[in-house]
Amino acid sequence: MQIFKVGGAVRDQLLGRAVVDIDWVVVGATPEQMREQGFRPVGDDFPVFLHPHSGEEYALARTERKSGHGYNGFTFHTSPDVTLEEDLLRRDLTVNAMALADDGTLIDPYGGQADLAARVLRHVSPSFVEDPLRVLRVARFAARYAYLGFSVAAETLALMRTLAESGELEHLTAERIWQEFARALMENNPEVFIQVLHDCGALKVLLPEVDALFGVPQTAEYHPEIDTGIHILSVLQQCVRFTQSLNVRWACLLHDLGKGTTDRALWPRHISHEKRGLPLIKRVNKRFKVPNETADLALLVGEYHTHAHRALELRPTTLLKLLMAFDIIRRPQRFADFIAASEMDARGRLGLEDRLYPQAEYLRQAAEVVRAVNVKPLLEQGLQGAELGLALNAERLSALQAYVTRVRAQA
C-alpha cells in the first residue's frame, strides 16, 4: 500500500498558496484492507474512505470509462493493480495531475509542473471531452488563477468548444451548474469565468441570456465601454474590488438581461430594458434552481437599478414606493445589497470606475428616515387595519418629503 497527496493540494503547495483541502490516493490496497486500518467508507460510486483521525478523504486509485451522459456517466474500476499514473491520467488538467510521496518526491507524469511555470491550464488527455463538468471547472480555475497570469491553453479551449457543441452540457444538473457558478463568482476574477465560457461557446448553451449581451451596443455617453457584455464583465470586476457578496454578484450578472432583447433598429438605446429583463431573470433563476434570497435580489435589482441611479431626482412618493418594494422594515440587508449592486453597475463603466456615487448614501439615509417613523402614536389613537396602514404610509411620506427638501436645499 502506497499513499500519495494529489490534486489541488499539490498544485497550490507548489504555487505557494494556502492549502485548504487535502486529497489522498491509495495505490495497491483493497477496500477490506482500508477498513481493517480504521478507515470509514463513504460514497457509492467508487471507494472513498475517511481517515479515522484527520477525517481527510482517501480514495483508492481508479480508472474510469465513459458509459453514459453527463459528469455521472462513468464506470469506475478500482483494483490494487491500478497505478498512480493511471489514476492521474483520468484527471482534468495537468496542474491537477501531480502527486507527492511521503518523502516529498513529486510525481508528475504529464507535465503539470512545467505548465504551472508557464501559467497554462492544459488538459491531461483527449478523454477530457468525456466529462462536460470540466468546461465549468476549467473556466473556474481560470477565474481563480488569472491574477497569477494563468490562461487556458488554445488546444484545451478547442476541446471545451467541442464539448459545448456536443450537447453534453445539457445533461448537467441544475444544482451542479449553480454550484459551479456560485463558486466561480466568488473567485478573484469572476469576469474571466464568464469570458472563458463565452469564448468556448458554453455560455450560449448554459446562460444564453447573458451570452446575448455580447455585441449589443449601449449609448456611449453613459457607457463608454459600449458593449453590454463587456459592461457586465466590468461590473463583476467592481464586485471583487468592493468585496461584494454572492447575492450582489449574481444580481449584477443578470441586471441588464433585457438589453439582449432590444430591437436592433433601436440600438444603442434600451428603453424599458428593466421590465423586459424580468421574465429572463425569472427563467434563469428557475433553470439554475437559485436559492430564494439570491433569486429575489436579482429580480429587484433588474427592475429597479435605474431608479437607484436617478435617486436624487425621484419624487418622495416614488422614493417611498421604491423603499417599500424592498420591505426595508423587515429586510434591511436586501436594500443594502440593492444599493451595492446599483453602485457596482455605475462603476462598471470604462473610465468611470472611481466616479462618486452619492446615490448610495442618499438611499441609505432615506431608508433610515422611513424606519425611524414610529407606529406607536398611531396605535395609541386606536387606528387599526387598513386605516392604520394608510396613516403609517402618510407619516413615512411626510418624513421623506422633509428629508428630500432638506437634501435639495443643501445641494
C-alpha angles and dihedrals in degrees: 000000000000126000125205134183107233147178126007095004091061093043094051093042090056090047092051092242125139112273110225107169125028123203125192134200121208117208124195099017138113127219089250092056090050092052091047089059092053100262114146116225119231134170130048103227101059137354111285122162135194118228110248092233112021097035090222119146121259116187126192112242109265147173126216138210128199109250106157146354129306132016091304093054097100138106113216127209123199126181138145085250095064108107128221090245091055091050093049091048092067092058124105108238133026090235088059094045100075130103138198123216123215091263092054096258112152116225108201112160097160105046100261095146092052090050090050089055091046091046092234129145103211132170119248099222142351088265085079087095092063094075117058092191088071090073090064094040094053091047089050092050088050088054092048098048102031090101088063091052099261121153135174116265113248093237091051091050087052090055090048088054089051090053092048090053095044098072091239093117089066089066093062113107120246090238093056094045091051091047091055093045092047092051093044094050089058094052125104093265111022090166088066090058091056093043094051092048089049092048094053096042095247094114089060089057101040103030108013091161090067094036088058090063094069110097094018109124126220131198107287093217091067099022112037089177087064098194113093092210091054089048090057090051090050092050090054089052089055090050088060092045090055095037095238124186126255090256091057093044093051091049090050091051092055104031098101101039091122091068089068089065098051115123108253090230088066097050133158090026119075107193114188092000087144094065093038089056096055098080089047092052090048090051094051093046091051094045093051094039089233115194112265098246092050093044093049093053092050091055094047093047090048092053101039110026092104088052087061092051089052095040095120089057099045120114114242091250092054091044091053092049089052093051094047092047086067094047089234094179095062100021109038093155092061091058091046089053090049091054090048093050091048091051091050088052091052093047095044093084128105110268094357098084093112098039114127118255105203089169089079096063091038091057093044091054092045089055091050091051091055094044090051093062106110118222093193097087090052092051090049087057087060096248116158142173118349092356090057091048093053093047092048091049090051091051091050092048091049091052091049092049090054090048094049092047091050094049094047091049090055094048 
